[in-house]
């Protein structure tokens, strides 16, 4: 029982950190990373007889990783948008 509560605590911390970045790529990355991580974790966990635990842990880690990658892409897009923003033309009062 002690190990289950520790795993749930780790899962809660991982899932709460996912919502920190909320750009469109971060959200998409979290969803896709969670699905991919759950699939891989389920396959690996099935080999040891604990498929559900493996899927849960893999999903949480995949969501955190996908969110981090998506957030980095959002930050890069924002910086490029700021750099390439066209400057307003001066108004001469014509």
C-alpha positions in Angstrom: 0.0 0.0 0.0 2.9 2.3 0.8 4.3 2.0 -2.7 1.0 2.7 -4.4 0.6 6.0 -2.4 4.1 7.0 -3.3 3.4 6.4 -7.0 0.1 8.3 -6.8 2.0 11.2 -5.2 4.6 11.2 -8.0 1.8 11.1 -10.5 -0.1 14.0 -8.9 3.1 16.2 -8.9 3.8 15.3 -12.6 0.3 16.0 -13.7 0.1 19.3 -11.8 3.3 20.5 -13.5 1.8 19.9 -16.9 -0.7 22.7 -16.7 2.0 25.3 -16.1 2.6 26.0 -19.8 -0.5 26.6 -21.7 0.4 27.5 -25.3 -1.2 25.5 -28.2 2.0 23.4 -28.8 2.4 22.7 -25.1 -1.1 21.4 -24.8 -0.9 19.3 -27.9 2.5 18.0 -26.8 1.2 17.0 -23.4 -1.7 15.1 -25.0 0.4 13.3 -27.6 3.2 12.7 -25.1 0.7 11.2 -22.6 -0.8 8.9 -25.2 2.5 7.7 -26.5 4.0 7.3 -23.0 0.9 5.4 -21.9 1.2 3.0 -24.9 4.9 2.4 -24.4 4.6 2.2 -20.6 1.7 -0.3 -21.0 3.8 -2.5 -23.3 6.8 -2.4 -21.0 4.7 -2.9 -17.9 2.9 -5.8 -19.5 6.2 -7.6 -19.8 6.6 -7.5 -16.0 3.0 -8.2 -15.2 2.0 -4.7 -14.3 0.6 -3.2 -17.4 -1.8 -0.7 -15.8 1.0 0.8 -13.5 3.3 1.0 -16.5 0.7 2.8 -18.6 0.0 5.2 -15.8 3.6 6.0 -15.1 4.5 6.2 -18.8 1.5 8.4 -19.5 2.5 10.9 -16.8 6.1 11.0 -17.9 5.1 11.3 -21.5 2.7 14.1 -20.8 5.4 16.1 -18.8 8.0 15.5 -21.6 5.6 16.4 -24.4 4.5 19.5 -22.5 8.2 20.6 -22.1 8.9 20.1 -25.8 5.7 21.9 -26.9 6.4 24.8 -24.5 9.9 25.2 -26.0 8.3 25.4 -29.4 5.8 28.0 -28.2 8.6 30.1 -26.7 10.6 29.9 -29.9 7.5 30.9 -32.0 6.8 33.9 -29.7 10.4 35.1 -29.9 10.4 34.9 -33.7 7.1 36.8 -33.8 8.5 39.5 -31.6 11.7 39.8 -33.7 9.9 39.9 -37.1 7.1 42.3 -36.0 6.7 45.0 -38.7 7.4 48.5 -37.4 4.6 51.0 -37.8 5.0 53.7 -40.5 5.4 57.2 -39.3 2.3 59.5 -39.7 3.1 62.8 -41.2 -0.3 64.3 -41.0 -1.3 64.4 -44.7 
